[in-house]
Every structure is written in C-alpha cells, then in structure tokens.
C-alpha cells in the first residue's frame, strides 16, 4: 500500500496539470461569478452554497477523466489484477491519493472562495468540512464512472452521464450545510448525512470499481 501511494504521489508531482486544472477552474468560477451579479453581500450569501458546490462538482469531474486511463494504457492495471495483493486495496490507495490532490487542495481553497462569495467567517469551518466529505464521495463515485468507461472512446461524456446523477444527493446536502452555516443555524443534520454518504460510497464503490476493472481487463 505504501509503495502504491508513493508511486501515485510521484506521478501526480510529475503531471501537476492533471490536478491543477480543476483547481484553477474552481477558483475562476467562484471568483468571476460575483462579478456578474450585484455585489450585495446578502445576494451573494444566498447564492454562495449552490455556486460553490456546483463549481466543486464540475471541477471534480474534470480530474476524474484520466484516473485509470494512463494505467490502463500502460498495462499497470493488468499487473495489479495478476498480482497476489487484493485489487481493491490497490484501487483504494489510488483513489485516496486522487482525493488528496483534488479534494483536500480544493478544501484548502475554501476560505478564499468563501471570502469572495461573502460567506461569514464563522461558517468557513463548515464549508471546509462539507467539502472534505463531499469531495471524498465524489472521488469514490467518480472512480466507478472512470472504471466503467475505461474501454470507451468518448469516455469524458459517458463519465459525466454516470457520475453527475449519483452526485446529486452530495450536492443537495453539501449546499444545505453551507446554507445553514451562513444563517447561523445547526448544521449537524446535513453533515451527518454527508458522512453517511461517505460510508455508503466506501462500502459500494470499492467492490464496484474492482469488478469494473476486472471486466475491462478481460
């Protein structure tokens, strides 16, 4: 597991454009959106949860297209299938590194995004926590779509069609948590629902991705 995670970190360091591009897209959306509206703080605070989460969802989708594609083309996945180690463990390491470079870095940008969208400073902690849980779910669900579209020609279109419908509950509960935090209300319910979605995603995504990778290798 350690060797796989070190390899994935080295590959991510050699190809920074694959995880920097979604972050730049997220930053541009949350920065340019207020410029197209009235700079009234009340209006921005009302629209901020939806804007922030739609930007996070779309930027996460951008980073998923090449999640397994390079390893599939280079024969790495085939070696993983033939190795004596459990395939789901190797895939879990790859998804964890992907979430670190895409989800955790996105979470670290949350304070700047909250500032540009007039979200109160008291709600920044909830914004970061909800993005951490939500991006983990998106990485797991996106891995299912990436594995199912390994041998498809137009994988990007199919990946969006598979991932986005499954991500709707994450979008709803994540935006709700931010909205409640902006109004100074209790956010425990929305955050617990996001946490339960993470547990469900871990339970279902890893077996599904493992099966999809094995099918793609046949």
C-alpha positions as CSV (number, residue, x, y, z in Angstrom):
1,X,0.0,0.0,0.0
2,X,2.8,2.4,0.9
3,X,4.6,1.7,-2.4
4,X,1.4,2.3,-4.4
5,X,0.7,5.5,-2.7
6,X,4.3,6.7,-3.1
7,X,4.1,5.9,-6.8
8,X,0.8,7.8,-7.2
9,X,2.3,10.8,-5.4
10,X,5.3,10.8,-7.7
11,X,3.1,10.6,-10.8
12,X,0.9,13.4,-9.5
13,X,4.0,15.5,-8.9
14,X,5.3,14.9,-12.5
15,X,2.0,15.8,-14.0
16,X,0.7,18.7,-12.0
17,X,-1.6,19.9,-14.8
18,X,-4.0,17.0,-14.1
19,X,-4.9,18.2,-10.6
20,X,-4.1,21.9,-11.0
21,X,-6.5,22.4,-13.9
22,X,-9.6,21.5,-11.8
23,X,-8.4,23.9,-9.0
24,X,-7.9,26.7,-11.5
25,X,-11.4,26.1,-12.9
26,X,-12.9,26.1,-9.3
27,X,-11.1,29.3,-8.5
28,X,-12.2,31.1,-11.7
29,X,-15.8,30.1,-11.2
30,X,-16.1,31.3,-7.6
31,X,-14.1,34.5,-8.4
32,X,-15.9,35.5,-11.6
33,X,-19.4,34.7,-10.5
34,X,-19.7,37.6,-8.1
35,X,-18.6,40.0,-10.9
36,X,-21.6,39.0,-13.0
37,X,-24.1,39.9,-10.2
38,X,-24.8,42.7,-7.9
39,X,-22.1,43.0,-5.2
40,X,-24.7,43.0,-2.5
41,X,-23.5,40.7,0.3
42,X,-27.0,39.4,1.1
43,X,-27.5,38.2,-2.5
44,X,-24.0,36.6,-2.7
45,X,-24.5,34.9,0.6
46,X,-27.8,33.4,-0.6
47,X,-26.4,32.1,-3.9
48,X,-23.0,31.1,-2.4
49,X,-23.8,27.5,-1.4
50,X,-25.1,26.5,-4.8
51,X,-22.4,28.2,-6.7
52,X,-19.6,26.8,-4.5
53,X,-20.9,23.2,-4.7
54,X,-21.7,23.2,-8.4
55,X,-18.1,24.5,-9.1
56,X,-16.7,21.8,-6.8
57,X,-18.8,19.1,-8.5
58,X,-17.7,20.2,-12.0
59,X,-14.1,20.6,-11.1
60,X,-14.0,17.1,-9.5
61,X,-15.4,15.7,-12.7
62,X,-12.6,17.3,-14.7
63,X,-10.0,15.5,-12.6
64,X,-11.6,12.0,-12.9
65,X,-11.2,11.5,-16.7
66,X,-7.6,10.2,-16.5
67,X,-7.9,8.5,-13.1
68,X,-7.4,4.9,-14.5
69,X,-6.8,5.7,-18.2
70,X,-3.0,6.0,-18.1
71,X,-2.6,2.9,-16.0
72,X,-4.9,1.0,-18.3
73,X,-2.9,2.1,-21.4
74,X,0.5,1.3,-19.9
75,X,-0.6,-2.2,-18.5
76,X,-0.3,-1.3,-14.9
77,X,-3.9,-2.3,-14.1
78,X,-3.3,-5.7,-15.8
79,X,-0.3,-6.2,-13.4
80,X,-2.5,-5.2,-10.5
81,X,-5.1,-7.8,-11.5
82,X,-2.5,-10.5,-11.7
83,X,-0.7,-9.6,-8.5
84,X,-1.2,-11.6,-5.3
85,X,-2.3,-8.4,-3.5
86,X,-6.1,-7.7,-3.2
87,X,-7.1,-5.5,-6.1
88,X,-9.5,-3.4,-4.1
89,X,-6.7,-2.3,-1.7
90,X,-4.5,-1.1,-4.6
91,X,-7.5,0.8,-6.1
92,X,-8.3,2.3,-2.7
93,X,-4.8,3.7,-2.4
94,X,-5.1,5.2,-5.9
95,X,-8.4,6.8,-5.0
96,X,-7.0,8.1,-1.7
97,X,-4.1,9.9,-3.4
98,X,-6.5,11.3,-6.0
99,X,-8.7,12.7,-3.3
100,X,-5.7,14.2,-1.5
101,X,-4.6,16.1,-4.6
102,X,-8.1,17.1,-5.7
103,X,-10.4,17.2,-2.7
104,X,-8.0,18.3,0.1
105,X,-6.5,21.0,-2.1
106,X,-10.0,22.1,-3.0
107,X,-10.9,22.2,0.7
108,X,-7.8,24.4,1.4
109,X,-9.1,26.9,-1.2
110,X,-12.5,27.1,0.6
111,X,-11.6,30.1,2.8
112,X,-10.7,32.2,-0.2
113,X,-13.9,31.1,-2.1
114,X,-16.0,31.9,1.0
115,X,-14.5,35.3,1.2
116,X,-15.3,36.1,-2.5
117,X,-18.9,34.9,-2.0
118,X,-19.5,36.9,1.2
119,X,-19.9,33.8,3.4
120,X,-19.4,34.7,7.1
121,X,-16.1,33.7,8.6
122,X,-18.0,31.7,11.3
123,X,-19.2,29.3,8.5
124,X,-15.7,28.7,7.0
125,X,-15.2,25.6,9.2
126,X,-18.4,24.0,8.0
127,X,-17.6,24.9,4.4
128,X,-14.2,23.1,4.6
129,X,-15.7,20.1,6.4
130,X,-18.5,19.7,4.0
131,X,-16.2,20.0,1.0
132,X,-13.8,17.4,2.6
133,X,-16.7,14.9,3.0
134,X,-18.3,15.8,-0.3
135,X,-15.1,15.5,-2.4
136,X,-14.3,12.2,-0.9
137,X,-17.7,10.9,-2.0
138,X,-17.2,12.4,-5.4
139,X,-13.8,10.7,-5.8
140,X,-15.3,7.4,-4.9
141,X,-18.4,7.7,-7.2
142,X,-16.3,9.2,-10.0
143,X,-13.9,6.2,-9.8
144,X,-16.9,4.0,-10.6
145,X,-17.6,6.0,-13.8
146,X,-13.9,6.1,-14.7
147,X,-13.6,2.3,-14.3
148,X,-16.7,1.7,-16.4
149,X,-15.6,3.9,-19.2
150,X,-12.0,2.5,-19.5
151,X,-12.5,1.0,-22.9
152,X,-15.0,3.6,-24.3
153,X,-13.9,6.0,-27.0
154,X,-15.8,9.1,-25.7
155,X,-15.1,8.4,-22.0
156,X,-15.5,12.0,-20.9
157,X,-19.1,12.3,-22.0
158,X,-20.0,8.9,-20.5
159,X,-18.2,9.7,-17.3
160,X,-20.3,12.9,-16.8
161,X,-23.5,11.0,-17.5
162,X,-22.7,8.3,-15.0
163,X,-21.2,10.4,-12.2
164,X,-23.4,13.6,-12.1
165,X,-26.7,11.8,-11.3
166,X,-25.1,9.9,-8.5
167,X,-23.6,13.1,-7.1
168,X,-27.0,14.9,-6.7
169,X,-27.5,13.9,-3.0
170,X,-24.0,15.1,-2.2
171,X,-24.7,18.4,-3.9
172,X,-28.0,18.9,-2.1
173,X,-26.7,18.1,1.4
174,X,-23.4,19.9,0.9
175,X,-25.2,23.1,-0.2
176,X,-27.7,22.7,2.6
177,X,-24.9,22.5,5.2
178,X,-23.3,25.7,3.9
179,X,-26.7,27.5,3.8
180,X,-27.4,26.6,7.4
181,X,-23.9,27.7,8.5
182,X,-24.3,31.0,6.7
183,X,-27.5,31.6,8.6
184,X,-26.0,30.6,12.0
185,X,-28.2,27.5,12.3
186,X,-27.3,24.0,13.4
187,X,-25.6,22.1,10.6
188,X,-25.2,18.7,12.3
189,X,-28.0,17.0,10.4
190,X,-26.6,17.9,6.9
191,X,-23.1,17.0,7.9
192,X,-24.2,13.6,9.4
193,X,-26.0,12.9,6.1
194,X,-22.8,13.7,4.2
195,X,-20.9,11.4,6.5
196,X,-23.3,8.6,5.9
197,X,-23.0,9.1,2.2
198,X,-19.2,8.7,2.6
199,X,-19.6,5.4,4.4
200,X,-22.1,4.2,1.8
201,X,-19.7,5.3,-1.0
202,X,-16.8,3.4,0.5
203,X,-18.9,0.3,1.0
204,X,-20.3,0.3,-2.5
205,X,-17.7,2.0,-4.7
206,X,-14.6,-0.2,-4.0
207,X,-16.3,-3.5,-5.0
208,X,-17.9,-1.9,-8.0
209,X,-14.6,-0.3,-9.2
210,X,-12.8,-3.6,-8.6
211,X,-15.4,-5.5,-10.7
212,X,-15.4,-2.9,-13.5
213,X,-11.5,-3.0,-13.7
214,X,-11.6,-6.8,-13.9
215,X,-14.2,-6.7,-16.7
216,X,-12.1,-4.1,-18.6
217,X,-9.1,-6.4,-18.5
218,X,-11.0,-9.4,-20.0
